[in-house]
Amino acid sequence: MFTQAKAVADMEALCDVDAASRLECADNMLLQRRLREARQIFHEAEAIGAPADRCSSGRWMAAMLHGDFEAAWRESDAIRARGAPDPHRFWNGEDLRNACVIVRCLHGFGDAVQMLRYAPQLRQIAARVIFEVPPRMLPIASMFDGVAEVITWGEAAPDVPPAWDVQVEVTELPYLFRTTLDDLPIGTNYLKLPDDMVRQVACAMGPAIRPRIGIVWASGEWNPERSIPLAMLESIVMETSAEFWSLQGDIAAADARSWIEAGMIRDAIAICGDGLVALAATIANLDLVITVDTLAAHLAGALSKPTWVMLQHAADWRWMTACEDCPWYPTLRLFRQPVPGDWNGTLNRVRDALQELIS
């Protein structure tokens, strides 16, 4: 009896080790964008004991990168079906008609900007929709189509929190509506800035003599691989007959001080104001935005502004793979790293495209 029990335990341990190695292999396939192989290996890993939700999440990522949204939603369905009853009233597939829904924007600002396009659709089916956004987003949130009731947390939180029936995270809205690739972009020019704010910023910027291009070279600190050293953009700035505006905020903005003092670029925050509304109004007055994968790309896309996005090789799922266009935002053009870490190749393509555009 003891020998049989030990044999079973040894077999289970062996399966655990093999499942872990299969998961590692599948993750590597994802990074290499070998999506069909990744999905197959996640299936194999699950069959030998890897956590089902972990494997579904991996297949979800592969499906979204491939643009196969329907397959991704099937994985989301499987995860939801395996879940325990939720005491916090998160959306679990129920009909939202006659419900008061609170949409939580708990991820990055770019995620919120991208997914707020669903606000008009959500308001059509729910009795009431409340959007909870980070404090910095509060001034701009109501400028998105369909966003009528907005709250935040912290010091500006309402004294009496509103009652609600169901909560949903904003990034779950494509799943809630079972969005397919053919449905996109759903909304274009869905960020509507006040005309007086756009004119005020235009006045601060002064008359345009040359094409105006906004640049952002650094993304959030949580993923430094998305960022590009500012020095690598020097040839683009110096060799292009355009007026460049730094849209960079946070710590990385200090990198451009010498360029600003030398007149190579202009400081949008110093001239046009700080905050998301001022950033969006500045973008509205530009001819083109060139940016890494960060908030500026989403604001520009929501404003339907021509934008070039420079992407790391293993780019986020929303940018999919191999394509230069962006189904979420028709005015965006994607410039991908040809191989991991090769920003030179990406910037060479950007420089050539820019010279062709402005010549």
Secondary structure, 3 states (H helix, E strand, C coil): CHHHHHHHHHHHHHHHHHHHHHHHHHHHHHHCCCHHHHHHHHHHHHHCCCCHHHHHHHHHHHHHHHCCHHHHHHHHHHHHHHCCCCCCCECCCCCCCCCEEEEECCCCHHHHHHHHHHHHHHHHHCCEEEEECCHHHHHHHCCECCCCCEECCHHHCCCCCCCCCEEEEHHHHHHHCCCCHHHCCCCCCCECCCHHHHHHHHHHHCCCCCCEEEEECCCCCCCHHHCCCHHHHHHHHHHCCCEEEECCCCHHHHHHHHHHHCCCEEEHHHHHCCCHHHHHHHHHCCCEEEEECCHHHHHHHHCCCCEEEEECCCCCHHHCCCCCECCCCCCEEEEECCCCCCHHHHHHHHHHHHHHHHC
